[in-house]
Amino acid sequence: MRIFASNKLFFLGALARLVRCTADKCASFGAGLSIPDTKVIACSHEANGTVLPLPSTVASCGGPNLTAIITTDLCRVVLLVATSSSSEVQLEAWLPDPDAWNTRLLATGTGGIGGCIDYPTMQNGAGLGFASFGMNAGHNGSTGFDFFLNKPEVLNDFGYRSLHVEASVGRQVAEQYYASSSFKKYYAGCSTGGRQGFQNAHLYPDDFDGLLLGSPGVNWLRIVASKGILTHRIGWPNLDSPAYAAGPLDGVADGIIDEPTRHRFDPQTLACGTGLLNATLCLTPQQVSSVRTAYEPITDSGGHIVYPAFELGASTNVFSANQQNGTAKMSYTILQDFWRGAVYNDSTWTPENFSTADMDFALAANPGQVNAWDTDLSEFHGRGGKIISYHGRSDETVTSALSEWFYSDVQSNTNLTLEETRAFYRLFFIPGMHHCGGGPGAWSIGNAQKYPYDQSLLDPSHNTLLALIDWVENDKTPETLIGTKYQDDVRTVLILV
């Protein structure tokens, strides 16, 4: 027994020295990190399983009581990178201890107009051994207009610059921490994060080897503007108008439509008198007209189609549920926030009279170059980069037909055949998936909307990030993905000890 105890004490002593060594390495790394225009504002070694308080997080990003879970022993570094004399990007690095690093970097993006570090993807990435990075796109918060008002450099960070900063600084951080420059670089983002990824591939094709891009918000200004235009098509803000059609559009439990673009919907079938709906739900002639125009594509002031039609099977709430206690109030706040702070620089502007002219004005101004439609990916393709993109067919925010348009333009502007395009860029449609995740379909494909990953599905067939790695590093093309649906979208995780 004395020998056993002695061995146990030796082991515990060695473990303590190892922990102290890695903690010391992290502290000295933070003190000695040297990257131009970059300041370390926090550095700490964190143990696997630690619940990390994030008290400085703003309310619209889940603060001030937000916490993150440390998923492996790691060095956490928080950085501020000056991008101009009046702007800066906050980065966060989770660096697994060297013996747990998988020799890969994973950067993440943001959503909406945020401002919010993507902790779920960082947690999953670090747990898989990635040197994982997050950023705030140049401002803190996902609602409000103040961070854009008369701040063109902050807009540039949000529009195109912040992801390149994350890629550049992240690469230098990983090189200095691991004393290695030999590693693959990946990116995962959804919605605005999808836009950021495609735009980065065009502007900075050397930043990443593989991109995982969900529900990409390319043509971003028209995506946001479409909510205002569709809202007005159904009679808003005049809630007493005979054309207002919010009630019948809401609350319909739609099934899963695999290919909504193959179906046409005639709202006349829902008109009063057809017998399909009772008198409390059926559509008046004026409402039939409103619903019909709601399912037409968006046109500009010249009558040119510039955004695909809203798709069948997707919830209409994003443009039909804009009232509060009987008063017209747009629940989709991004439209008002961005047009106030970035487009018009007018804190009093409201969307009640929004029209195609407001959309066209924003397109002409294109603040921060945010309206990316950068489809010439020749350089990214030429250096061997790979893209997996996915889009839910029930996406209520970014119509999935937009990804079809974008894919076609990439093929054309990159001057490739369809097979050549498929050799570097794969687009998967997920039946029944909402925006970035959720919905009645088998939407879980490792798209990191929740932490933690399902450990039983950590393979390239079920996890898009692992499929991307397999493609980039082993040249195994992802022909199919297997989606998973959990009862009530809740997965119970058992931790056995």
Secondary structure, 3 states (H helix, E strand, C coil): CHHHHHHHHHHHHHHHHHHHHHHHHHHHHHHHCCCCCEEEEEEEEECCCCEEECCCCCHHHCCCCCEEECCCCEEEEEEEEEEECCEEEEEEEEEECHHHCCCEEEEECCCCCCECCCHHHHHHHHHCCCEEEEECCCCCECCCCCCCCCCHHHHHHHHHHHHHHHHHHHHHHHHHHHCCCCCEEEEEEECHHHHHHHHHHHHCCCCCCEEEEECCCCCHHHHHHHHHHHHHHCCCCCCCCCCCCHHHHCCCCCCCCCCHHHCCCCHHHHECCCCCCCCCCCECHHHHHHHHHHCCCEECCCCCEEECCCCCCCCCHHHHCCEECCEECCCCHHHHHHHHHHHCCCCCCCHHHCCHHHHHHHHHHCHHHCCCCCCCCHHHHHCCCEEEEEEECCCCCCCCHHHHHHHHHHHHHCCCCHHHHHCCEEEEEECCCCCCCCCCCCCECCCCCCCCCCHHHCCCCCCHHHHHHHHHHHCCCCCCCCCECCHHHCCCCCCCC
